Each structure stands twice: as C-alpha cells, then as structure tokens.
Amino acid sequence: MNGTVPKVLLFSPSSAGGLAEYIFCQGEALEKSGAKVTCLVTPLFLDGRPTRFERIVCLSNSSAKNSSRLLKRLKMAWSLIKNNCVLAWQIWQRRPDLVLLDSYVEYLAPIWVWPHWILARVWHIRYAANLHDPVRSYCVGPVWWHKFSVRLAYLPLDFVLVHDRLPEPSPVPPRVRVAEVPHGIYEIKAPGSESEVVRREWGVQKEQKVFLAFGFVRDGKNLDLAVQALASVPEAFLVVAGSVASPKDKPFAFYHKLAETLGVADRCRFLEGFVSDHELGRYFSGTDFVLLTYASSFHSQSGVLQLAVSARKPVLASASPSPLLRSVRSFDLGLAVAPDSVEAIIDGMQSLLRVPPNPRWQDYENATSWETNALSVLQAAGLRSKNHHS
C-alpha cells in the first residue's frame, strides 16, 4: 500500500475484564506502531482509563442489575444487536482500513451479521477478530441454531488472530486466514511492598502459602475443586477475588458454604467485587501462587497468566491442550496438571509447596510482547507500520 497512515477501528463492547484489558493493550500497541486507532467503547470502558488512541463512546452496556434472568438475557441480546448496528454505521462513516473486533462472537449472528457481510463483500472493508476461544463448545439455544450462528459469524471476517496453533480439525472455515500473535504481558503498576500487610488483612499465618484465584468467577475455573483440595493441603490458603461472570455461574455464597462444610473456611478469603488498577498490585503482592485451574472445556490463553508473569508468581494450571498449558510448560511458569480433578489439584499444590519452580520469566517476556502483537496484526492486514521498510 502507499505511505498513508493505516486507519484501524477497534470494537470493544466489553467494559471491564480480560477482553477490555486486551483490546486496550492491543490498541495502545497499534497506535505506537504507526496506525491511527479509533476504538468504539461503552461509557464504563475500563472506568475511564486514559488511552493513547481515540475513543468513541457509542456502545451500550449489557448490565441489568437487580433484574430477572429473563430481563437480563433480553437486555444482553438487545445490546448485542444494537452495538453491531452501531459498529456497521461507524464503519460506513469512517471507512477504516481494518476493523478489529475484541473477540469473535457468534450469539444471534443470523440477526446482526448481514450489514457487516455487505460491508465486507460489497465495499471491501477488511474485518478481523481476536479468536480467544477457538473451540465454541458452549451452546446457546438448539444445536442447529448454534452451528448456524457460528458459521454466519465468520462471514465478514478476512482473518482471525490466535495465540497458538489451532486444534485439528480447525474450527475456522478454510477461507478465513489465521494469524498467530502473542498475548502480551499486563502491567501491574502498584509496588509489591505491602505483602505482609495484605497477608495480615487476609488472616494468613506465617507457615501458610497463598493460592490466588483472580478475575471473573466462572464454573469453568473449578474453584469448587480448589476449595475441596484445601482439606488435604493444610499449608494452603485460598483467596478468590473478582466478580461472578454471569447469572448461570455459582455465586460466592456457594463457595462460602462449601468451605464451611469442609471445615476450611478459616483458610479461605472470598473477596467479591471489581478490582481497580490500584488494588491489583496489593492482591498479587500478598500471593505465593496463582490458580488457573480451568476445566477441560478451556482451549485458550489466560489473561491472568500474564498478570502472574508480571508479578513473578508461579501458577498452578489446568485445561485442555491450549496456549495456556504450552506457555506454562515451555517456560516453567509453574505446574500444569490434569483438568477437572481434585486429586490433580492436591498433587499440584503439594508439589509447588515442596519444590518451588524456577520460572524463566524473562525468556517468556522476550517471546511475548504487545509490540509483536500489533506488528503481526498490521502485517496480516497488509498495512504499513513504523518498522516497515520498503
């Protein structure tokens, strides 16, 4: 292409959590790499955090607190359809060189995909999506509707971005290109000098080691198994910090009751709520190990792993074959165990306590950067970067 600055339009309907953090870091890196980045966001995007790139507040939040389950689902469906209509209108107005979605989403695709298909096929707008979860095993509605939605959601896409090789057979249609990009490290700004203060607040004894489960609380993280494992590992202390991901996931009260029933409540702290950037450093400073005990349905990379690397905290991880497990094993970032097994978690905790790992933190950081992520995105789209040499 010519020497003009490439225009990249980001789409971030998520206000907080891993997707919002990812698109923020990716957008910052794309801007540094020479692109003119505009990001469509909700009013609550990362609590108003300053950005290097331009933000357009035009998307709707899907939150419907204190509402019935039916009303919440209707609100989410309406926000999904409305936000995709807003995206199509912004694309028509701005004519970017690349539209980059924060994630691939198939829900209700038969309703909202058609304007994007027209923009991609008739007006030659280039679309890409971050494919964080390549295996779409979670089914909404009838199986035929789910498969139909998955197929249609790929229609506008020119390529998808993945963190590691895809499983075979590939879940991505043959006509959609696949580009591999690293998941960069998340920065933890607050210093880690409050470790002892934080541990006293939690009630941790000197001989105990803290295992932190951080982020959205989902059934697929096997936190119930982690609570059960405490009964066999008396030196372990569990801290669960974050918010419940959705109404279908077990609430914090479930884990409270389970811990009391098993007699391990005195070695658990359940801290429900959003964790701000400033508080983030305190949680990790008081921690010895980070729990990433995903179920066998997990095939992706974990943003919490990137926080653990930044904080230099080894992890206990489980999942199906995935970028997460390959990262942990390749760079000795902790211990990988079989998924969905209390016994595996017990053995993993005991192994970490007995023989702490020797992670290759710097090697991992050298292999993983947001700059490489951004340059790979621009290269996949055929767009010029600052480092481009003609």
Secondary structure, DSSP 8 states (H G I E B T S, - for coil): --SS--EEEEE----SSHHHHHHHHHHHHHHHTT-EEEEEE-TTGGGG---SSEEEE-------TT--HHHHHHHHHHHHHHHHHHHHHHHHHH--SEEEESS---TTHHHHSHHHHHHHHTS---EEEE-S--------S-HHHHHHHHHHHTTTEEEEEESS---SS-SS-TTSEEEE---------S-STTHHHHHHHHT--TT-EEEEEESSB-GGG-HHHHHHHHTT-TTEEEEEEE-B--TTS--HHHHHHHHHHHT-GGGEEEEES---HHHHHHHHHT-SEEEEE--TT--S--HHHHHHHHHT--EEEE-SSSHHHHHHHHTT-EEE--SS-HHHHHHHHHHHHHS-----HHHHHHH--HHHHHHHHHHHTT---TT---
